[in-house]
Amino acid sequence: MLCLKVNFVCSNSMMKVLLIAFYFARLVVTKKSPHTEAENLSPYRLPDAISPVNYQLTLLPVIEDKPRLCGHVWINVTVHSSTNVIILHGQILPVETVVYADSEPTDDNGASRSVVEKLCFSGILATLEQLNDDQPKARDDNDIAQSVHLNEDSEQLIIILKEELVVGAYYRIGILYLAEINDGDNIGFFRVQKKNEDVSNCCPQRWLGATQFEPAHARKVFPSFDEPAFKATIGLTVGHDSVLKAISNMPWKSSKSLETVDDWVWDTFETTPAMSTYLLACVLSELEYLETSYLSIDGRNVSLRLWTEKPKFNQLDLAYRLVPQIMETLENYIGVPYSLPKLDMVSLPGYDLARAMENWGLIVQSESTLLKDSNKDDTMEKAIFAITIVHELAHQWFGNLVTSSWWSDIWLNEGLATLFEGIVLNRIAPELGVDVITVLFFQQALFHDNMNISVPLNYPVELLPTIEHKFDGFAYAKASVIFRMVRSFVGDEAFRSGLNRYFNKFQFKAANSTDLWIILTQESRRMSTISSRKHLTRIMKNWTDQSGYPLIQVDRNPDGTIQLTQTPYSDLNMHSLDNVPETVSWWVPISMTNGGDPKFSLKDRLPIVWLTPKVPSMAIEGPNDSSTWILVNLEYSGYYRVNYDRLGWELLSEQLERNHTVIPALNRAQLIDDVFTLCHIKILPYEVSLRLIEYLAHAEEEPFVRSVAVGHVGRIQQMMEMQHINNDYLTNMVKIMMSYIVPSQKTESRNFYSTDIDFRCLSEDDKCVSRVLSLFHDFANGTETSAQSRLMKNHFDHIWCTALRHGGKSEWSYAWNSTRVPSTKLPEKRKILKAMGCTADVNRIQQLLSRVFLPSTSQQPIETSIILHSLAENPSARSSVMTFVMKNWAFLSKHFRNPALMRDLLVVVTRHSSSIVELRKVSAFLEQKEKELGPGITDLIVATISSNIRQVELLKLDLSYQGLIHDFSNDLTQVEEISLSEN
């Protein structure tokens, strides 16, 4: 960046060269900080000698030809301790930096607008000449900045002062600078181009501009204190082409025409409340909006605007109905009004591969997140859509109302936002059945949170890749289930009142998890849900400061008591935990019920006993009848797995067989997940899981409960396919399991039963495959009936996947051509590309992978991502797609222009690898890319593949054991036959 700008400022005039030299003499670009008192600080953290009070930010982003960003910022700061250096974050090129001693912040940005215009449209030389002519003596007398250093490694701008700052005094830092418009990586201030879907329109679409500052990208746009704890008010003025509309966190305040160019305007917005820099946002677009509102609990009408292209207004219907209800429910639950006067939600074209940014007052997301065909009869898709909207609204509210004091605590707001998905939707849309999301979050957290793979929720972060790791799906999932557990053991009333106090006390301030634990402890004691001897700070430290979770063993003692014991869960052989520290343990809240009087309400989820680090095992009173089943961990209220003795599992299986509805669906899903997981690691034999799911053969069960069993049986099949394991015992066991999970499809109507599972068709179910292919052909030929049309609309993904996996050349050609003709709408095209990833044909897999290289297809990054993710889940394609990504890493990196997405993609395409050969191959690649990927991703990938290898070895060990039993049984039979013949 510096070389580019140096070339830009070169002049054929010696005087101008000297002028440039004068201004840049104070700018030093270094790899290390200068020798100052800041030497002893962390290289990436800012000192706390000063803190910001207010930013007055003037931005002029040019997003069309020759994109560039010119800016000026006044930062009003206060001094806490004496210092002669000011350190800011900044990935910009400063043109001029001044520091004045001022007691009053300034609101006048007229001078800032003028000099920024000059910088962007007249060039840096004219700007420097103007600055040199503007009262140079007054500047020299009052400016206490001596020199400026850019530390590229730590992304810091360091200003050395002529004198020490006075404690308690206010100062103004003024910086005129140049920065970049990012083109394609969706960070900092970036631009995206809307592709014209109307093939009859000859004209190209305009560029759109937007910001993405989370987690630490504000520094790419303006010099700032770019850490969560440094909160300040922000006044924003942004210049743009008048054809575009500008929106920001706060309402529009005023407009003024630019002096330098025609048809450009400056838009100024109201000043924000005190907030962190990463929450500032701006969007420049030609989008339109639909407006609604809701009545806040403080009596205000809060404006809600949903932005998209006008032809897509009909797809805003569901969001238009849900958003006001969600906001009202959030306010009523926590008892705190939404603080801003408005909220904009922008569906940004070209934003598909970026995660939603829940800025305060301005949420930026992909079109697929906000737009939804509400007429489509797909409850699951509507549930996922609604859950996403709730998460975004809750996150932008909680995350901005109270900000984590540093990134290590970022899981706090993420977890709360995710928890509220279920709380809110169970109130406003219970018909959507969001319990499935609870199961998914628990499964995701439990699967990844092994002692040998994961990192704690609380861990120190310094480097940007490490900060970004705090925003991954695992962190969201674990944080949400941890908060679900807290809500269960403190009780809903204490939880609500605690959140109310927390948000009110720390509103517009920085806080950490300890602040919340203290308040929840006080409220829990007041409600008598925990004893005065317990404190959440101590209880939660084990859950947040160490990785992993416990396995609770439930055994019946001869005297009728129940023995409860906690041990760390690991996917290593649980009978050999030599590498697990003995000190690893938790405060575990045990909720329990039994078949004599089964209860599952919120109140019943309060713990009846705690297992602690000092008391990891204890005996409690059991049911009077030894034949009564016992169930621990009601409704997934605790973050742990449970194993029962063989009698315990049998009694639970009998209850499910008699009447499965006595045990709630969440617990049925939990039982299935736990039993299969324990079978996978050989704590239990697979016969126990087979017995438990036997009830599915005749029960009307929730699809999400069946899907848990499908996933685990699929895992067994995956290991068999990947390692080419052919074993009659295992094959027959899988067939029996699937016969329970997917009821027999004997009748014509049963083939199109309302669950998605039936459309997947087992490989050996020729009748099912034949019917799906027949439906597909009718659709392709345009001869389908209205009933078939409805089935295709509601089960598009699974029907196309089955047809393309089991079909031939004609089905594949139809799909391939459908993705290339202009008449295929974009959403349908992307669904077809996903379904094409189901093919088992090696040549078609290669054709699909190579599609990204074809100039005629103009394949978009989102389409490449869809294809690669789909193939990565296909056992027939996993090896090919992993090799493709590693061999074409440089090409794909340029194609996606998103390092975080590339890291996630590598995790996806390697997570099913399960052989030593694959581990060596991946490890060699990781070693080459170690600096680019960072240690977190590298360790996760290696640990995941190692875990898969152990699973395969355990499976083979189980097969060897079964073979020995079989041989031994044959020997016994022969002995008996000989004995009988002799008699």
N, C-alpha and C positions, 0 to 999 in steps of 0.2 A: 504493500500500500504506500509506503513511504517513497519508494523509487518512482512510482507512478506520479505522485504529487510533485516530487522534485523535478521531473521532466516537465510537468505542467507549469512550474513557476519560472523556468529558464527564460532569459530575455536577451535581446541583442543590445541592450543599453547598459553600459557600465554602471551608471547611476542606479538603475533599477536592481542590478545585481547586488550593489552595496546596500541598497534599501532592504532587500530580502535578507542579506546576511545580518543586518542589524536586528531584524525581528526574530530570525531563527538562531541567532547566537545564543539565545537563552534556552533553546530547545536541544536537549541531548537525548538520543535514542540509545538505550542500554539494555543489556540482558540482566543486569543486577541493579539493585537499588543503590543510590549514591550513599556515601558514608555519612549517615546522619543518625539521629537518635532512634530512627525506625528500624535499625539493623536487627535489633533483638526481637522484633515482632515476627509472627507467622508471615511467611512471604506472600500469602494470598489474602489475609485478613487486614482490614483497616484498623488503625489505632483509634482509641476512643477519646483522644485529646480534644477533638472538636466534633460537633454533630450538626446536621442540617436543620434549618427551621423552615425554609421556603425555597422552592425553585421557581424562577421565571424563565420558561423555556420557549425559545423561538425556533421553529423548524421550517425549513423550506426543502421538501423532498421533490426532486425532479425524477419522475418515474417513467417518462417516455424515452426519447432519444438521449443518449449519453447520460444514463441515470447517475445521480449524485445527490448527496445530502449536505446541505449547508445549515449551520446552526449557531446559535448563541445562547448561553445560559448565564443567568445571575443566580448564584447560590448564596443565600443568607445563612450564615453559620454562627453558632455560639461556642465559646471556648470553655472547656472544663479543666484543662491543665495546661501549664505553660509549654510552648513548643515553638520552634522556628521552622517547622516544615508542615505542609498540608499535603496529605495523600488522598487521592481520589481514584476511583476506577475509571478507566477510559481506554477504549480501542478506537480512538479518533486521532486526527492530526490537528493539533492546536495551531491557530494562526496568530492569535494574540491572547495573552493571559495577564490579568491584572488582579490585584488584591487591595481592597480599600478598607479602612476602618470606618464603619458606618454603624450608627445605632438604630437606623430606621430602614426596613426593607423598602425597595422601590417597586411600584406597580407599573411604571411607565416603560413600555417596551417599544416606543416609537423609534428610538435610536437603534435598538437591536434589530428591528425590522429593516431599517435602512441599510445597515452594514451587512446583514445577511443577504439582502437582495443584491447588493453590490458584489458580494463574494460569489454568488451563484451565477449571475448573469453578466457581470462585467469582468470577472476574473480576479485572481488573487493579487495581481500587481496593482490594479486600480484600487483595490481594497486597502492594501498596505500604504499606498500614497495618501488615501483619504485619512487613514488612521494617523499617519505622520503629520498631516496638516491640522488635525483636530486638537488644538491646545496641548501640544506636546509637553510644555513646561508643567502644566497643572497635573498631567498624568505622572510625569517623573517625580514631582514633589510628593504626591499622595500614594502612588503605587508602591507597595512594599514587597512585591514579587521580585526576586533576584534572578532565578533561573528555573527552567522547567525541564524535567526528565521524563521520558517515556520508558517504562519498564515493560517490554513486550511479553516476557515470560509470565509475570504476575498480573498483566493487564492493568497496570496502575500508572496514573499521572501524578508525578511528585513535584511539588512547587517548593523550592527553597526560598525562604524569606530573608529580608534584610534585617529584620528584628523579630523578637519573640512576641507572640500573641499574648494579650492580657486576659487572664482568667476572668470570666464573667462578662467580657465584652462581646459585641457583635461585629462581624466582618462580612464584607461582600466579595465573593470571588466571581470575576467575569471572564468567560472564555469564549472566544470566537474560534470556530473549528470547521473542518471538513470531515465527512464520514461517508460510508458506502451504503448504497442501496443493494441489499442482497437479492440476488436473482435466482430463485429456485430453492433455497434451503430453508425458507420460512422462519428465519430468526432475525432479531434486530428489527430494522425497518426493511421490509421486503416487498417485492412486487410479484404479481401473478397475472397472467394473461388469460382472459376468458376466451376459450375456443368457441367458435361459432357453430352451434349445432344445426343451424338452418343452412343446408347446402345450397339453397337458392340465393343466399345472401353473399355477395361478392366481397363485402367489406370486412376487414379484420376488426376484431374487438379491441377495445382500449385496455390499457394496463390498469390494474387495481393496485392500491397500496395499502399495507397494513403493518401492524407491529406485533411482535412476539418477544416479550422481555423475560419470561420465565424460562429457566431459573435464574440466569445471570447474564442477560443480553441487553439490558438497558445501557450498559457501558459502551455498546457498539453504536449507540445513537446519541448519547450525550454524556459528558463527564458527570459523575455522580457518586454518591455513597451507595453502591449497588449491593447492599446486604439487607436482609429482611428487618433487622432491628433498627436501622436508621430510617425513621419515619419523618416525613415532612409534608407540608402542603405543596401543591404543584399547580402553577398557572401555565396553561399551554396556549400558544398561538401557532397556527400552522398555515403555511401558504400553499396554494394549489390552483390548478386550472379550474375556472369557474364552472366547467361542465361537470366536474366531480362534486360530490357531497362529502363533507368532512364530519365525522362524529368522533367523540371521545368519551371519557368516563363521565364528564359533567355536561350539563346542558350548554347549548350555544349561547354566547353572550353578545358578540358584536362582529361586524365584518367591515373590512376596509380594502379598497383596491390597491394592488401593488403599484409602485411608482415607476418601476423599470420596464415592465412588460404589460401588454394589454390582455384583458380577459383572464387575469389571475387575481385571486383575492386572498386576504389574510382573514382567517376565522379565529376568533378568540373565545375560549370557553371559561366558564365559571371555575374558580379555584377549588381544588379538591379538598376534602378533609385530610388530615395527616395520614400518609400511607407510604408503603415501601415502593421503591422505584420500579420493581418488576411488575407492578400492577397498573402502571400507566399504559394507556392504549390509545390508538388512533387508527381509523379506517378511512380511506379515500376511495370512493366508488360511485357508480351510476345506479346503484341499487335503489329500490323503492321499499316502503314499509307499510305494514298494517299496524294500527295502534289500538291498544285496549288499556285497561287500568285495573287496579284493585284498591280496596279501601284498607289502609294500614291500621293497626291497632291504636295508633296515635291520632287517628282521624284524618290523615292526609290521603289524597288520591295519588297513587304512584303510577306514573306513566310507564307502559310497557310497549316497546316497538319491536316488531319482528321484521327483519330486512332480508329481501331476496329479489330476484328478477320478477318483474310484474307478471309475466305469463305463468309463474309458478306460485302465485298467491293461493291457488286452490289446495296446494300441498302444505300450507301452513295451518290448515284447519285444526288438526289435533293439537299442535303446539299452542295455538291461539286459545283453545279451551283449557288446556292443562296448566299453562304458566301462571295465570292468576290464582288458580286453586292451590298450586304448589306454594306460591309465595305467601298466601294467607295461612296455609297449614304450618309452614315453617315459623312464621311470626307467632301464631297461637301456641305452638308447642314450646318454644323457648321463651316467649314473653318479651321479646326485644324487637322493636320496629326496625324495618329496613331504613337505613340512614340517608340514602341518596334520593333525590327527587324523581329519578327515572332509571330505567334499565333498558338497554338495547341488546338484542340478540341478533347477530349477523351471520347469515348463511353465505359464506364466502366461496365463490367459484375458484377452483384450482387449489383449494386448501385440503384436499382429500387425505394426504399422507401426514398431515400435521395433527398433533393432539389439540383438542379444544383448549382455548386460553380463557379462563374464567376471570377476566379483569373486572374490577369493581365497577359496575354500571355499564360495562360493555363486554359482552361475551362474544368471542369470535370462534366459529366452528365451521366444520365442513358442511356441504349441502346435505349430505346423507344424515347428518345429526339432527338438523332442524326440520327438514322437509320429509313429509310422510303422507302416503296415500291412505287417508283415513277410511276409504271405502273397502280396502282390502281386508278380507276376513282371515286375519292371521294374528291370533291373540299373542303368540310368542313375540312376533316382530313388534307389535304395539307395546308389549311389556318392556322389551329392550329399549325401544325408543323413549318411552316414558321414564324409565330408570336413568337413561343418559341425561335427559332434561333435568330431572331432580338433582342428579349429581352436580351438574354445571351450576344450577341456581344455588344449591346449598354451598358449594365450594366457593363461588364468588362472594357469597355473603359471609360465611364463617372465616374464610381465609383473609378477608379484607377487614372484617370487624376486629379480629384479633390476629396479629401476625406472629408467627414463630420468631423467637429471638435469634435463631440461626438455623441453617438448613438441616442440622441434625434432628430437629424437632418438626420437620415439615410434615411428617406422617400424621401429626396431630389433627390438622385441618382436613387432610385427605381422608383419614379414617372416619372422622365425624361426617363428612359429606357423603361418603359411601354408606355409612350406617343409616343415614336418613333416607336413602333410597327406599328401603323397606318400610320404615316408619311412616313416611308420607304417603306412599302409594297404597299401603294397606288401609289408609284412611280415606283417600279420595278415589281409588280405583281398585278395590279388592278383587274385582272380577279378573284382573290381569294375572293373578296368581304369581306374585313376585317372590314367593318362597323359593322358587327355582334359583333365583340369583343368590340367595343366602347359601344354598348348597354349593353353587359354583364358586363363591368366594371362599367358603370353608375348604373345598377340595383343592383349589388353587394354592391357598396358603399352606395347608397341611402337606401337599405334595412337594412343594419347593422348600419348606422350612425344615430341612434335615440338619442335623448337627454338623454334617460334613459339607454342606453346600451353602447355606444362607448366611447372611449377616444380620445383626440385630437391627431393630427399628431405630434405636439410638446408637449412632456411631459417628465419630468425627469425620467431617468432610472438608476438603480443601480444594482439590482440583475440580474443574467443571465436569468432566465425565463422571466423577464420583457423586457430585450434586445431582446430575441428571438421573443417576441410578436410583435416587430417592423417589423418583416419580414413576417407577415401573409398576407393572400390574401386580407383582407379588407384594410390594409395599402397601399398595392400596388395599389388597385383599386382606393381608394380615392385620393392618391397622383397623379395618372395619370389624373384623371378628373379635379383635381384642376389645374394642368399644362395646360390642354386643355382649361380651362376657361381663364387662364392668356394669353395664346397664342391668344385667340379670342379677348380679350379686348385691348391688346397692339398692335395687328396686327402681321402678320407673319414676315414681314421685320424687325420690331423692336425686335421680339423674336429671330430671327436668329442672328442678329448682336449682341444682348445682350449675347447670349450663346457664341458666338465667343470671345467676350471680357472677359467674365467670365472664360472660359476655358484657355485662354492665360494668364490671370493675375494670376490665382491660380494654374497653372500647377505644379504638384508635391508638392502642399502645402495643408494645411487644410483650409476649408472654411465652412461657414454656410449659411442658407437661406437668412439672412439679406444681406450678400455680393451680392447674386444674385439679390435680390429685388432692391438694390441701382443701380446696373448697368442697369437693365431693366427699371427702372424709367427714368434714363438719356436717354436711347435709345428711349423710348416712347415719351418723351418730344421733343426729336430731330425730331422724325417722326410726331409729333403733333397728336398722337393718344390718349394721355391723357393730361389734362391741367396742368399748372405749380403748381396748388394748390393741386394736388393729388400726393401721394407718395405710391408706392407699399408696403413699409414696414408697413404703417398704414393700407392700404387696406387688405393685406394678413394676418395680425395678427389675425383678427377675424376668418379667415378661417382655420388657422393652430393651433391656441392656444385654441380653444374651439371646442367641439364636435357639431355634428348636422349640419343642413342646413335650409334655409328658404323655406317657402311656399309662393309663390307669388299669390295673389288674384287679378284677372282682372275683373273689373266691368265697365259697361257702365252707366255713369251718365245721368240724364234727359237732360242736356244741350249738349249732344253729346261727351263730353270728356271721356277719359278712366282713371279710378281710379286704380292705382297700389299700393298695400299694401304688406309689408312683415311681416310675423309672423314666429316664430320657428315651424318647422314641428315636430310632435311627433305622434307615433301610439297610444298614449292615446287619449281619447275623445277630439277632437280639440276644443270643445266648453267649455272645462274646463281645462285650462292650469295653474292651480294654483301653480303647483310645478316647473314651468319653470321660471327662473329669468327674470325680466323685462328688464334687461340689455343685454340679449342675442339678438344680432342682427348682421347684416353683411353689408359690402359694396357690394351691389348687382348690377352687370352690366346687364342692361335690353336691350336685342336685340329683335327686333320686326319687323314683316312684316304684310301685310294684303292682302285680296283677290283682292283689286283694282289694286295692282302692286306688286305681290309676288316676293321677291328677297331673295336668300339664299347663295350668294357667301361668301368667306372669308371676303371680305371688308364689306359686309352687316351684318356680325356678330358683328361688332364693336357696342358698346352700344350706344343707342340713349339717354339714361338717366341712372342715378345711384340712387338707393335707399340706404340711409345711416343710421347709427345708430341715427343720429340727425333728419333725415327726412325719416322715415320709410314708409311714404305714400305720394303720390302726384298724381295730375290730369294732364294728358297731352292731347294734341289735338288728336281726333280720326278721322276715315275716314268720309268723307262727307255723305256717304250712310250708314245709320244705319243697313242695311242688309248685310254689308260687314264683312266677318270673320276677326278675328285678331288672330295672332299666336305669342306667346312670347317664347323666348329661342330657337333661330334658331340652328338647327343641334346639339342639346345637347351642346351648347357653354357655358352654365352656370350651376353651380352645385346647382340646386334647382328644386323644383316641381312647377307646375303651375295649378291653378284652375280658371276656367272661370265661369261667371254667366250662368244660364241655356240657355239663348239665345246664348251666345258665344259657348257653346258646341254643340248646335243644328246647328248653322251655319257651324261649322267645320265638323259635321257629314254629312251635305248636300253636302259640297265640296268633301268629300271622296266618297260619293255616285255618284256624277256627274263625277269626274275625280280625282282619288286618287293621280295620279302622279304629280299633281301640287304641292303637298306637298312632300318633299323628304322622302325617306324611313326611315332615322334616326328620323325625326320628327314624322312620322306615328307611329313608335315604341314607341317614347316618349309619344305621346298622349295616346296610349293604356295603357302604364305603369302607367301614372299619373291618368287616369280616374279610372282604376280598383283599384289602391292603395287608392284613395280618397273614393271609394265606400266601400272598406273593413273596413275603419274606420268611415264610416257613415257620412262623410261630404256630399256625394252625394248618391242618391239611385241607385241601380244596373240598373235601367232602362236607365240611362245615358250611362253607359258602353255598354249595349246591343244595344242601338241606334248607338253608335260610330262604333262598329265592324260589323254593318249590311252590310257594303260595301264588306266585305271579302267573302260573299256568291257568288259573281260573278266576283271579281277582280282577275287578275293575280298578286298576291302579293309575295313579297320576303319571302322565308321560315323563315328567322329570325324574320320578323315582325309577322307572324302568331304564331311563337313559343312564343312570349311575351304574346299573348292572351291565348295560351294553358297553359302556366305556371300559369297565374292568375286564369283561370277557374279550373285548377287542384288544386289550393289552396283551392277554395271553396269546391270542391269534397273531398279533404283531411280532411277538418274540419268536413264535414258531416259524412265521414266514421269513423274518429277517435272518434267522439262523438255520433255515431249511430243516427244521425238526419234524420228522415224520414218525408219529407214535400213536398207535391205535388207542391206547388208554387216554391220552390227552385229547385226541381228536373226538373220541366218543363223549368225553366229559364236556367239551365245548359244545357239541351238538345237543346234549341234554340240557345244558344251561340255556342255550338259545331257544330251545323248544319251550322252556318255561318263560323266558323273557318276551319272546315274540310268539303269541298264541297262534295255533294252527290256522292256516288260511285255506280252509276247505271250501268255503262258499265263494261265489263270485263277488258278492258285496264285501266280504271280509278283506279282499285284496286291497280295497280302498277305504279301510277303516280310518278314522279321523287322526290317528297318531302318525307322526312322520316316520316312525320306525318301519312300518310295513312297506313303504315305498323304497326302502334301501335294498330289499330282497337278498336273502342269503344266497351265496354262490351256487349252492346245490338245488335251490328252489327254482327249477326251470319254468314252472307254471307262472310264478310271480314275475320272473324276468320277461316271459313271453307276453304277459298282459301289459307290462309297462312299455315294452317295445311297440306293441300294437297301439297303445295310447299315443306314444311319441310319433308314430307314423301318421296317425290320423291328424295330429296337430300340424305336422310338417306339410301335409297335403291339403290342409284347410278343410278337412271333412269331419272334424270332431263335433260331438253333440254338445249341447249347452251344459250338461252335467260333466262331461269330460273337460270342457273349457274351464269350469269352476275348479275341478281337481288340479288341472295344470296351473291355474293361477295361484291356488293356495299351497301347492306342493311342488312348485317349479324346480327348486334346487335338487330335491331328491329324485324326482322323475328324470330330469336331464342327466343327473349323475349316473343313475342306474343304466339309462339308455346308452350313454357314451362309454361306460365301462364294459357292458356286455354286448353292445352293438358292433356293427361292422363299418365298412368303408362309407356306406351311404349316410349313416347317422353322423359320422365324423365330418364328412364333407358338408352336410347341411349346417352343422354347428360352426365349422370353420368359415363358411361363406356368410353365415348370419352375422358374424362379428366384423365383417368387412364392408357390408352394404350400408349405405347412408340411412336406409329406412329403419334400421334397428335402433331403437332408442337407447340412450346411454345406460340407464339402469339395467335394462334387459341384456345389453351387450356384456356388461360386467358379470352378470349372473351366469351367462353362457360360458365365459372364460373360466369362471370358477368351476363349473361343471365339467369342462374339458379336462381339468386336472384330475378327474377320476379315472381316466383311461388306463388300461393295463398294458397297452401295446407300446413296445419300446420305441418304435419309429415315430409314433404319434407323440410320445413324451418328448422326444428330441425336436420334433417339429414345433411343438408348443413352446419349448424353451427358446428355440431360435427365433421365434416370432418378433422378439424385441429388436433383432438386427435388421428386419426387413424394412427398407425405406417406405414401401408402399403402405404399410400399416400405420405408421406414425403412432406407435404404441406409447401411451401415456404412462408415467411412473406408477400411478395408482393401479393400472391394468397389469403392469409387470409384477407389482406386489401381490395382487390377487392370484395371479398364475403361480407364482413361486410358493405362496402360502398353501394353496390348494394341493400342489404337487408334493409339498413337504409332508402332508398328512396322508398321502397315498403310498401304501407299502410297496407298490410296484415301481414307484418313481423316486423314493427317498434318496437312494444312493446317487442317482443321476442328478437330482436337483442340488444336492450338497456339493458334488463335484463341479457342477456348472457355476454355482455362486463363488466358490473359491478360485476357480480358473479365470473367471471373468470379473473379479473383484474391482479392478481399476475401471473397467467399463461401467459396471453397475454403480460405482461410487459417483461417477460423473453423471450418470443417468438420473439417479435419485437426488444427488446433491444434498444429502441429509445424513450426517454421520451417525446420529442416534438411531435412525431407521436402519442403517446398514448393520449396526450392532445387534439390533433386535432381530433382523432377518437372519443373521448368522446363528443366533440362538435357536430360531425356529427350524432351520434346515439341518441342524445337528442334533436336536434333542431326542431323536429316535435312534441314533447310532448306538450299536450295542455289541461291537466286536473290538478286539485288540487292534486289528488292522485299521479300522476306522479311527480309533482313538489316536494311533500314531500319526495317521494322515492329518487329522484335525489339529493335533498338538503341534506338528511341524508348521502348519499354516498360522496358528495362533502365535507361535514364536516369532514369525516374520512380521506379524501385525501387532505385536504386543504394545508398542507405543501408541498406535492409532486406536486400539480397542480399549486399553486400560485394564488393570488387574481384575476388577470386579467381573467383567464379562468373561474374561479368560478363565478365571477360577470356576465360574458358574458352568460354563460349557464342559470343561474337563470333568468336573464333579458329576454333572448330569450323565455324561457318557459312561463314566466309571460306575455310576449307580445302575445304569441299564445293563452293563456287563455283569454285575453281581446278580441282577435279577435273572438273567439268562442262565448263569451258572447254577443258581438255586433251582431253577426250573429243570435243568438237566439232572441235578442231584436228586430231585424229587422223582424224575422218571427212572433213574437208576434204582432208587429205593423201591418204586413200584415193580420194577423188573425182578428185583430180588424176592419180593413178596410173592409175585406170580410164580417164579421158579420154585420157591419153597412150597407154595400151595400145590403145585404139580407133583413135587416129590412126596408130599404127604398123601396125595391121592393115590399115587402108585403104591406107597407102603400099605395104605388101607386095602387096596385091591388085592395085593399079594397076601395080606393077612386074611382077607375073606376067602380067597381061593384055597389057602392052606386049611382053613376051618371047614 
